[in-house]
């Protein structure tokens, strides 16, 4: 009997030992509030995997990590964990401009040090940071004997979802690769390769955005649809097919997963900013936000031309008229396009003719800059390259030096061409390197940059706050000439929860005249009140009053455009349904007055808005610009009612939004 018992216990011990040997070692870390959890482990073959959950709900199912290279063994399996580090951070930093004045960086960090268990024993670290608003992770390749110069051919990083969710996305490398498609909501299973940010409405009522942060000397990440409910990183290649040229030591950009219970949680996330490096600009005093007008919309309406001729827009006379209008209306800048040599003929075919220092004969650069200084108005330069980056790099230092001397401290850059230098994608490593050079050299000469036809934003404005804004999305200009008739009414109701997650957008709101004629019959598909609301809904520290000056004259609604700030100390997203309607409120930089923007798609609707965001116990005067009687984006976009009332934090406001309409409100604190 004793022998039998002994054998039973022996078998049980061996069985338990076998279980412990075969069990996966799981390394986990939670966010500071413990609502989010990251788990990392190795598969039986030593493949790195991670999973991520929020409030007990699975967000990312087990997903593989790793890289493949040209000419050398891939680094995707055969790993062992040699060390694990855990760190924590809880700091507050302040921005020179933004949607928030102060940003809290509170996260827990897990660093997993991996080594190949056989062969050359190569090393890679995977760094995870878990925030209350999501997850960021990156790869770090240390300097090592058997990994020096490499060519990355494939990134294995997967994002596996538990469900076939709906995703708001745009396709990759359509519309000349400028990200200028309208976002569509589609089941994941119906997509192919999509750009980031991609925003998911999950079947268990979470909102998730996949993107990246701190895109530095690397290829942009797109998402390739795999089988099931799964995407993987698909890096944008060079013309020769290589995804990334690198040399150890190096780190990759952060892959980010923002998660929230409401769409507004995505908008107010600061995760991307927190994953970028602090500002490298010691003296930021020259970096200022701006409300400006421009010799721009007239070109799109074909009233003016960029090139020389009888309709040339950028002349000394016309520019002075714009400067006078800006000075009269407390606008602090005038953008001038078409001032420099290179616009004649088919400039889009070859940008080599552009000079960024030589003006056309009818544009007296010295006289105009002196006139602007006298009027206390900034001149905003325009550097269109037509994608000829080498030509631009040969000139931009000299150009920025000249602009600095003349008092021009902001430049709008452009790259209207499918490729850079006729062969490379804008969002490839080639493009990423070029755009960074521009920002760095501009900072040297105290120049702020507004980048059009860019690579997507990834939070670089924290490190280089002279990188103010970018296009990188379908903007107002489509309402002047697009063959599809212009931006749909729902377009701007989607942007805050998709494109805007990557950073400020130079959408150029503020069209007041809807009766223009274009060859394609394109139109602004909003009401006038909605155009006002866009100044709050779509954030940019450089905001344009985009219409012709004469269309603002005598219009009482223009008062809101002149007064609404371009930078905010606080942002809140109220009642929202992506693609249908949204209400966003923002507090001015001094932390005193609030502004509200509410817009809807083609459906008219009534919304009740609680003003609980206002300071308790204080009275505010609400100046309300709302759709007037009979307003409709198709038939009558003009009616606006302007009303004032006294409100407080307990007030409930009823908003009546017309079809394609909106409401804009200024809340002034009563002392």
Secondary structure, 3 states (H helix, E strand, C coil): CHHHHHHHHHHHHHHHHHHHHHCCCCEEEECCCCCEEEEEEECCCCCEEEEEEECCEEEEEEEECCEEECCCCCECCCEEEEEEEEEEEEEEEECCCCCCCEEEEEEEEEEEEEEECCCCCCEEEEEEEEECCEEEEEEEECCECCECEEEEEEECCEEECCCCCEEEECECCCHHHCCCCCCEEEEHHHCCEECCCEEEECCCCCEEEEEEECCCCCCCEEEEECCCCEEEEEECCCCCCCCEEEECCEECCEEEEEEECCHHHHHCCCHHHHCCCCCCCCCCCCCCCEEEEEECHHHHCCCCECCCCCCECCCHHHHHHHHHHHHHCCCCEEEECCCECCCCCCCCCCHHHCCCCCECCCCCHHHHHHHHHHCCCEEEEEEECCCCHHHHHCCHHHHHHHHHHHCCCEEEEECCCCCECCCECCCCHHHHHHHHHHHHHHHHCCCEEEECCCCCCCCHHHCCCCEEEECCCCCCCHHHHCCCCCCCCCHHHHHCCCHHHHCCECCCCCCCCCCCCCCCCCCCCCCHHHHHHHHHHCCCCEEEECCCHHHCCCCCCHHHHHHCCCCEEEEEEEEEECCCEEEEEEEECCCCCEEEEEEECCCCEEEEEECCCCCCCCCEEEEEEEECCCCECCCECCCEEEEEEEECCCCEEEEEECECCEEEEEEEECC
